[in-house]
Amino acid sequence: MQPTFLAQQLDYELPEASIAQAPLAERDAARLLCLPGGGEALIERGVRELPALLPPRSLLVLNDTRVIPARLFGHKPSGGRVELLLVERLTAIGPSERWSALGRASKGLRPGERIALGDALVATILANAERMLEVELTVTSEGQTATTAIERIGAMPLPPYIKRAAELADASRYQTVFAAQPGAVAAPTAGLHFTPALLERLVQAGHELAYVTLHVGPGTFAPLRSDDLREHVMHEERFDVPAATRDAIARARAGDRKVVAVGTTVVRTLESAADEQGDVAAGPGSTAIFIYPPYRFRVIDVLLTNFHLPRSTLLALVMAFAGVERTRAAYAHAIAAGYRFYSYGDAMLIGGADERS
């Protein structure tokens, strides 16, 4: 059967100059393109105006994952340079830890090879299958764990479209102010706009805050390689929904209050944890959910999100929520109006569309 939505509908032309290469001086100074519900005209605002732009007494759900400095650089005994991108710790924290990782080296990486990662760690390649490595990281001095050594020598894993090396400022700016649970290798970028003061103003305005955790993996940047979206396999990511968040969502829905997802990671978490009636279950889980048009959303009413890459799963999710043509028109407007795109860029506030097609 011919799919109703093709990856080519996610294509658009973006000038290189539109890709934000660094954060703004102030997190909440970003522009905000609003797509009200019901197909109303676009509205240009700023992130600082968010408390007044949201429906009354909204429940905002945020992702409190913490980005780890997952990019490690080292050398083989031959002197060849190696770069590792850690994806997930597979064993308990200790002086020796097994991790899944992506690797890059001039002559490939074979099981048994040892890589010196500065003066802190030695990585031993245990397995190399389907582009994913399994490595054992061992500290070179007593009294440390591999995790603490990673925190000391690792670099923030900036996305590939940021064409510069990670800097000291990225350690804080490529991290939300509410980050609490370490494990992500990419930031939940819609959350980067929030400051402690903005969060406080949201509460003072009568809105409620709740948190989930989804550890963002490198699959978030994986492009769609087939025009038939049914052939795309999502990278699995771990999530957790606290009982307090489950209860907050239930109260909001019972009181006819709007649930606002701060970022696509929150959408994927809540949609994965919800049943057909939209009741969200608490607890840990994992998801490989791929949301694209047409899709019936069961939990969220409003979406705050950044602008996403062409032909990406994240743009497909936005189109499923806002409508395909409406999203394309909004992106064309944003490009013409000089909005900043991607992780360090500006944001959209989407109230949803009457006809999500």
matplotlib code that plots the C-alpha trace (Angstrom):
import matplotlib.pyplot as plt

x = [0.0, 1.3, 2.2, 0.1, 3.1, 6.5, 9.9, 10.2, 7.5, 10.1, 12.5, 13.2, 16.0, 17.8, 20.6, 23.7, 23.6, 20.3, 21.9, 22.7, 26.4, 26.3, 23.8, 22.4, 23.9, 20.6, 18.7, 15.2, 16.1, 15.1, 12.3, 9.1, 7.0, 3.4, 1.0, -2.3, -4.9, -7.7, -5.5, -5.2, -2.4, 1.2, 2.2, 5.8, 6.7, 9.6, 10.3, 10.1, 6.4, 5.6, 3.7, 1.1, 1.0, 0.0, -3.6, -4.6, -3.2, -1.3, 0.8, 4.3, 6.1, 9.9, 12.7, 15.2, 17.8, 21.4, 23.9, 27.1, 30.4, 30.3, 32.8, 36.2, 39.5, 42.4, 45.1, 45.9, 49.4, 50.3, 49.5, 46.3, 43.7, 40.4, 37.1, 34.5, 30.9, 29.5, 25.9, 24.9, 26.5, 25.8, 27.2, 27.3, 29.5, 33.0, 36.7, 35.8, 32.6, 31.2, 29.6, 28.0, 29.6, 30.1, 33.7, 35.7, 39.3, 41.4, 41.6, 38.6, 38.4, 38.8, 37.9, 40.9, 42.3, 43.3, 42.9, 44.5, 42.1, 44.3, 45.9, 42.6, 41.1, 42.0, 39.3, 39.3, 37.2, 35.0, 32.8, 32.1, 28.8, 26.4, 28.3, 27.9, 30.8, 30.9, 33.9, 35.3, 36.6, 39.1, 40.6, 44.4, 44.6, 43.0, 40.2, 38.2, 35.3, 35.2, 32.2, 34.0, 36.9, 34.5, 33.2, 36.7, 38.1, 35.1, 33.8, 30.1, 28.7, 27.6, 25.5, 27.2, 25.7, 27.6, 30.8, 33.1, 34.8, 33.0, 34.0, 34.0, 30.7, 29.0, 29.3, 26.6, 24.7, 24.2, 22.5, 19.1, 19.0, 16.8, 19.0, 19.2, 19.4, 22.7, 22.6, 21.8, 24.2, 22.2, 20.3, 16.5, 16.8, 13.4, 14.3, 17.5, 15.4, 14.4, 16.0, 15.2, 13.5, 11.3, 10.3, 9.4, 7.3, 5.5, 4.5, 3.6, 1.3, -0.6, 1.0, 2.3, 5.6, 6.3, 9.2, 10.0, 13.3, 14.2, 17.9, 18.4, 20.6, 22.5, 19.6, 17.9, 20.2, 19.8, 18.3, 15.6, 17.2, 14.1, 11.1, 8.8, 8.8, 7.6, 11.2, 12.9, 14.0, 14.2, 17.1, 15.7, 15.9, 15.3, 12.7, 11.1, 7.8, 7.7, 4.4, 4.1, 4.1, 1.6, -0.7, -0.2, -1.2, -4.3, -5.3, -4.8, -6.9, -9.6, -9.7, -9.7, -6.3, -3.8, -0.8, 2.2, 5.1, 8.4, 10.2, 9.7, 11.4, 8.6, 6.0, 7.7, 7.9, 4.3, 2.9, 5.0, 3.8, 0.1, -2.7, -5.3, -7.4, -4.4, -3.8, -0.1, 1.6, 4.4, 7.8, 10.8, 10.6, 12.2, 10.8, 11.5, 8.2, 8.3, 5.5, 4.6, 1.4, -1.3, -1.1, -3.7, -2.0, -3.4, -1.8, -0.5, -2.4, 0.4, 4.0, 7.1, 9.9, 12.9, 13.2, 14.3, 16.5, 15.0, 14.1, 14.3, 12.0, 11.6, 10.2, 7.8, 6.5, 6.0, 4.1, 1.9, 1.0, 0.7, -0.3, 2.0, 1.2, 0.9, 4.4, 5.9, 4.4, 5.7, 9.2, 9.2, 8.1, 10.9, 13.6, 12.5, 12.2, 15.7, 14.9, 17.8, 17.5, 18.4, 19.8, 20.9, 18.2, 14.8, 11.5, 7.9, 4.8, 2.2, -1.3, -2.2, -4.3, -7.9, -7.0, -3.6, -2.9]
y = [0.0, 3.4, 5.5, 8.6, 10.7, 10.7, 11.8, 14.2, 16.3, 17.0, 18.7, 22.4, 24.7, 26.4, 29.0, 28.1, 31.5, 30.5, 27.8, 29.1, 28.4, 29.7, 30.5, 34.0, 36.0, 35.3, 32.0, 33.5, 36.2, 33.9, 34.8, 32.8, 32.1, 31.2, 29.0, 29.4, 26.7, 26.8, 27.8, 31.5, 33.7, 33.4, 35.7, 36.8, 37.1, 36.3, 33.4, 35.8, 36.4, 32.7, 33.0, 35.3, 33.3, 30.0, 28.9, 29.7, 27.4, 25.2, 22.2, 22.4, 19.1, 19.4, 16.9, 17.0, 14.8, 15.9, 15.9, 14.1, 15.2, 12.2, 13.0, 11.5, 11.9, 9.5, 7.6, 4.0, 2.7, 3.4, 7.0, 7.0, 9.4, 8.1, 9.8, 8.1, 9.2, 7.5, 6.5, 4.5, 3.0, -0.8, -1.6, 0.0, 3.0, 1.9, 2.0, -0.1, 0.4, -1.0, 1.5, 1.4, 4.0, 5.3, 5.5, 7.2, 6.3, 6.4, 2.6, 1.4, -0.1, -3.8, -5.9, -6.1, -2.7, -0.4, 3.4, 5.9, 8.6, 11.3, 10.4, 9.4, 6.4, 3.4, 2.1, -1.5, -2.3, -5.4, -5.6, -3.7, -4.4, -2.4, 0.9, 0.5, -0.3, -1.9, -0.6, -1.0, 2.1, 1.7, 4.4, 4.7, 5.8, 4.6, 6.4, 7.4, 5.9, 5.9, 8.1, 10.8, 10.6, 11.1, 14.2, 15.6, 14.9, 14.6, 17.4, 18.3, 16.5, 19.4, 18.5, 18.0, 21.2, 23.3, 23.8, 24.6, 22.7, 22.7, 25.6, 26.0, 28.0, 25.0, 23.0, 25.1, 26.5, 23.1, 22.1, 23.1, 24.9, 22.1, 19.2, 16.6, 13.0, 12.3, 10.2, 12.2, 12.8, 15.6, 18.4, 18.6, 21.9, 23.5, 23.5, 25.5, 28.7, 28.6, 30.5, 30.2, 33.6, 32.5, 29.3, 31.3, 33.8, 30.8, 29.6, 33.1, 33.3, 30.2, 27.6, 24.3, 22.5, 18.8, 16.7, 13.6, 12.1, 10.9, 10.4, 11.7, 9.5, 10.1, 8.7, 12.1, 13.4, 10.3, 11.4, 9.5, 7.5, 6.2, 8.1, 5.5, 6.4, 2.9, 1.7, 3.9, 2.3, 4.7, 4.5, 3.3, 5.8, 5.3, 7.4, 7.7, 9.3, 10.1, 9.3, 13.0, 13.9, 11.2, 12.6, 16.2, 15.2, 13.4, 16.5, 18.8, 16.7, 16.2, 20.0, 20.8, 22.4, 22.3, 20.0, 21.8, 19.6, 21.4, 19.7, 16.7, 14.5, 15.1, 14.3, 11.0, 10.2, 10.9, 9.3, 6.1, 6.0, 6.7, 4.2, 4.8, 6.9, 9.2, 7.9, 8.1, 5.4, 6.2, 4.4, 3.7, 2.5, 2.7, 4.0, 3.8, 5.6, 7.4, 10.0, 11.2, 12.3, 11.2, 10.6, 11.0, 12.7, 11.4, 13.6, 17.0, 20.1, 22.6, 22.1, 24.4, 23.3, 24.6, 24.5, 21.1, 19.7, 18.9, 15.2, 14.5, 12.5, 15.6, 17.7, 14.8, 14.9, 18.7, 18.2, 15.5, 18.0, 21.3, 20.1, 19.5, 22.7, 24.9, 23.8, 24.3, 27.8, 28.6, 27.4, 29.5, 32.5, 31.9, 31.6, 34.8, 36.6, 35.6, 33.2, 31.2, 27.4, 24.2, 23.6, 27.1, 28.8, 30.3, 28.5, 27.8, 27.6, 25.4, 25.4, 22.4, 22.4, 21.5, 19.3, 17.6, 16.3]
z = [0.0, -0.9, 2.2, 2.7, 3.8, 2.1, 3.4, 0.4, 2.1, 4.8, 2.4, 2.5, 1.5, 4.5, 3.9, 5.8, 7.6, 9.2, 11.3, 14.8, 15.6, 19.2, 21.8, 22.4, 25.3, 27.3, 27.1, 27.0, 24.4, 21.5, 19.1, 19.2, 16.2, 17.4, 15.4, 17.2, 17.1, 14.6, 11.7, 12.7, 11.3, 12.5, 15.4, 16.2, 19.8, 22.2, 24.6, 27.5, 26.7, 27.2, 30.5, 28.9, 25.6, 27.1, 27.8, 31.5, 34.1, 31.6, 32.7, 31.2, 31.0, 30.6, 30.0, 32.9, 31.2, 31.6, 28.7, 29.5, 27.9, 25.7, 23.1, 23.9, 21.9, 22.0, 20.1, 19.2, 20.1, 16.5, 17.0, 14.9, 16.2, 17.5, 18.4, 20.5, 21.1, 24.1, 23.8, 26.9, 29.9, 30.1, 33.5, 37.0, 37.7, 38.7, 37.8, 34.7, 32.8, 29.6, 27.2, 23.8, 21.6, 18.1, 16.9, 14.2, 13.2, 10.1, 9.8, 11.7, 15.1, 15.7, 18.8, 21.2, 20.2, 23.1, 22.9, 25.3, 26.2, 27.6, 30.9, 32.5, 30.6, 28.4, 26.1, 24.9, 21.9, 22.8, 19.8, 16.6, 14.9, 12.7, 13.3, 17.1, 19.3, 22.7, 24.7, 28.2, 29.8, 32.5, 34.7, 34.8, 38.5, 41.7, 43.5, 40.4, 38.4, 34.6, 34.8, 36.9, 34.4, 31.5, 33.2, 33.5, 30.1, 27.8, 25.5, 25.0, 22.0, 19.9, 16.9, 13.5, 12.1, 14.6, 12.7, 15.5, 18.4, 21.8, 24.0, 27.8, 27.6, 25.9, 29.1, 30.6, 27.6, 25.8, 29.0, 30.4, 33.8, 35.2, 33.9, 36.7, 35.3, 33.4, 30.3, 27.2, 24.3, 22.8, 24.6, 24.6, 22.8, 23.5, 27.2, 26.5, 26.4, 30.0, 32.9, 36.6, 36.4, 33.4, 35.2, 38.3, 36.2, 34.7, 38.2, 39.3, 36.3, 37.4, 35.3, 36.6, 35.9, 35.8, 34.5, 32.6, 31.6, 28.2, 27.5, 24.0, 21.8, 18.6, 16.6, 17.0, 14.1, 11.9, 8.5, 6.7, 4.0, 2.3, 1.0, 2.6, 6.3, 7.2, 6.4, 9.0, 12.3, 15.2, 17.7, 21.1, 23.9, 27.7, 29.5, 33.0, 34.0, 37.7, 39.5, 40.4, 36.7, 35.9, 38.6, 37.4, 33.8, 35.1, 37.1, 34.2, 31.8, 34.4, 34.9, 31.2, 31.4, 28.6, 28.6, 27.0, 25.8, 26.0, 23.1, 20.9, 23.5, 25.9, 23.2, 22.5, 26.2, 26.9, 23.8, 24.5, 28.1, 27.3, 26.5, 23.8, 26.2, 26.9, 30.5, 31.2, 33.1, 35.6, 35.6, 33.4, 29.9, 26.5, 23.2, 19.5, 18.6, 15.2, 14.9, 11.5, 9.7, 10.2, 13.9, 16.7, 19.7, 23.0, 25.7, 24.6, 23.5, 22.9, 21.7, 22.3, 19.9, 18.0, 14.2, 12.9, 10.1, 6.7, 6.2, 10.0, 12.3, 14.5, 11.6, 10.8, 14.4, 14.2, 10.9, 12.5, 15.2, 13.4, 9.9, 6.9, 4.9, 7.9, 9.1, 5.7, 5.5, 9.1, 8.2, 5.0, 7.0, 9.6, 7.0, 5.2, 8.6, 9.7, 12.5, 13.8, 13.3, 15.2, 18.7, 19.6, 17.5, 18.0, 18.9, 17.8, 20.0, 18.3, 19.6, 17.4, 14.3, 13.7, 10.8, 11.3, 7.9]

ax = plt.figure().add_subplot(projection="3d")
ax.plot(x, y, z, "-o")
ax.set_aspect("equal")
plt.show()
